[in-house]
Amino acid sequence: MLTAVEREHRAQAWLHPYHRAIDKHLTRLERIHPVAAVISIHSFTPVLNDGAPRPWSVGILWNRDPRLAPLVMTALRAKGLQVGDNEPYSGHGPAYTIDTHAAVHGRPHITFEIRQDLISDGPGTRKWGRVLAEVLRPVLERTELQMRRHY
């Protein structure tokens, strides 16, 4: 267990610089584009601790802003992928990065959860990079995403 001093040291060394860098980057992007979308990418284990397999290739987490999630899920499913809607985790709870950098600013946002065995090597990560780019490129060009919206 970390002491309060150790936690604060880690926050000063890693957490705060990370979030300052995100703020700085989003500010830079919004000098060029009216509104920057925030895309978060995480991974999940293919099997739960109890041995139950998780069927999804990718999960889409979202909360109140419906601008991105349905479009992205439709595009992923059109590629024949098993897509979780707020699976394997819920997007309805606190999500610090998305809440801090997107939701409170009205920026469109989404979180991808990709199954770890699909991105465990170079070919897998390159494949998923292409998949996400193919899916996101036309979606992010939509005019309704070029404005802030608070829910």
Salt bridges, closest charged atoms under 4 A:
ASP23 OD1 - HIS101 ND1 2.84
GLU30 OE2 - ARG107 NE 2.83
GLU30 OE1 - ARG148 NH2 2.80
ASP65 OD2 - ARG67 NH2 2.78
ASP65 OD2 - HIS109 ND1 3.96
ASP117 OD1 - ARG115 NE 2.61
GLU134 OE1 - LYS79 NZ 2.61
GLU144 OE2 - ARG142 NE 2.67
